[in-house]
Amino acid sequence: EWRVQQAERERKRILEQRQKEVLARAKATDEASAGEVKDDDGEQETKEEEVKEEDVKKEEVEEDKGPPQAELSEEELKIRFKPQAIPDLTEQVLAESFASFSLPEESDGFAEIRYAWEDQAACKNYVRKWILAKKLTTRVEDLQPSEWFFTKLSDWQKILQEWQLKQKEFRQDPMRREAAKVRAQKEKEKKEREEKRREEGIEACEEERLEIEKQDDLAPVDIFTVKDVCDIGDGEPLFANFMFEDW
């Protein structure tokens, strides 16, 4: 905008200068033909010329001011890289390559490396922080599991198939299935008795609890003390009642 205004003032100045030259030539021609000019007319023309000269001087003063000075805020002063509306790299290309970004070195074939904003150590630190921050928010497209992962996955799939087969065999055995139902029923009854005691305000002491468990052929199973998940008693696996979502 400032350049447009400056060009417009320059055009007006040149136009007025040409008009003055034309008027001067016409005046010289009139004086030569008419001889003498009245004093009043001369004074009036002199005043007009003085007014025009003052206008030209004002325009020259405006031109000397130069272009307007830009004022930046504190946040803008901290920005050292101009934000781009269109990035240089696509997100996919950047995600595949940003982890290997580094500063130029003389071994790369450069004769001289200059750091304009910070020294070399500060620039390396800036690049390292930028890469770490980018890793937190960038999806890694070329990430592949290691061989260790596939080995463990294969082992787990084999164990899972064995456990599911044992669960199927247990459910098809009527004697084992009946034992599991009895165990579940006794655990349910025991919980109901304990809840009833708590409601009545009678707390069973530790000795009474142990005595009840001794009398109970199928005491509740503590999963943290189970040594074999495939047999917690009477051949019943810990996962006998697992559903699809439990696996």
Number of C-alpha atoms within 10 A of each C-alpha: 8 10 10 9 11 15 12 11 17 15 12 13 16 11 12 15 15 12 12 14 12 12 12 12 12 12 13 11 12 13 12 10 9 8 8 9 10 7 8 9 10 11 11 11 12 12 12 12 13 12 12 15 14 12 13 17 12 12 16 14 11 12 14 9 8 11 11 8 6 5 8 9 7 8 7 10 9 9 9 8 6 7 8 7 6 7 8 8 9 9 11 12 9 14 17 15 9 14 14 7 12 12 9 10 11 9 7 7 8 9 8 7 11 8 9 7 9 11 10 14 8 12 15 14 11 12 14 15 12 14 16 11 11 15 14 8 8 14 13 11 9 7 8 8 7 8 9 9 11 11 10 10 12 12 11 12 11 10 12 13 11 13 19 15 12 19 19 12 14 18 17 11 10 11 12 17 16 12 16 22 12 13 18 15 12 17 17 12 12 17 12 12 12 15 13 12 13 12 10 9 9 11 11 11 8 9 9 11 11 11 10 13 14 11 9 14 10 18 15 15 13 8 11 6 8 12 9 11 14 17 15 17 15 11 13 20 19 18 17 20 12 12 8 6 5 7 9
